[in-house]
Amino acid sequence: MDNRIAVIRKQKGMTQAKLANAAGISRPYLSTIESGQQQTISSTVMFKIARVLEKPIGEIFFDPSVVCAIQNDMKSS
């Protein structure tokens, strides 16, 4: 799963260890999520990471162009 965790984490000056600890997950698990090796991520883990990074889940885990297209489709329906 593509995500922007590493980019946002680095912008905030956080290490993987610090983010993982604050989100209540292991650093190796966070590493697999950041690298895209972990294909399924629970909504709970997404929420925890988003809370620590202080960003909406969609901004971290979903391509903004896809989110925008879905929102436009919903408006036109």
N, C-alpha and C positions, 0 to 999 in steps of 0.2 A: 504494500500500500504506500503510495507516494504521500509525503507529508513535509512540512516545513519546520519540524521540531528543532533540528540542529541549527538552522538559520536563526530562528527566533531565540533559541537558547543562547547562542553565541552573541547575538545583539544585546542580550541582557547580562552578558558576562558570567554566565552560569556554566559550571562543569556538568558532565553527565551525572556524576555522583551526587552533586547538589540537587539537581532536578529530580533524579530518581528518588532520593531520600525524601524530598519535600512531597513528592507524589505518592509515596508509599509503595514503590515498585523497586525491583532490583536494577542495578546499573547494567548488567548484561542484557536483561530484558529490554530496557530502554534502548540499548545499542541496537538490538535486532529490530526494534520499531523504527528508529531513526534511519537505519540502512535499508529499510524496505523488505528485510528478510522475513519479518513477522507479517503475514498477510491478513490475519484477522486480529482485531483489537476490540476489546469490549468497550461498550459505551462508557462504562464506569472508569476505565483507565483513560479513555480520551478526555473525559470530564476532568479527572484529576490533573492530567498534564496541562490542559487548557487553563484550569484554575491557577496553577502555579505560574504559568507563563503569562497569565492575565490577558488572554486572547480568546476570541470565540472559537469554538471547535471547528467551525467551517473554515476559518482562516488558516488553521493549522493542518487539517486533515483532508480538505477537499479543494480541488482546483477551482479557483474563483470563477473562471469562465464557465465551468460546468454548473456551478451554483447559480450564476447569473442566468444561464440558459434555462435552467429548471424553473427559476422564479418567473421568468418571462413567459414560459409555457403555462404556468399556473395562472398567471394574470389573464392570459388570452383565452383560457378555458371557461 
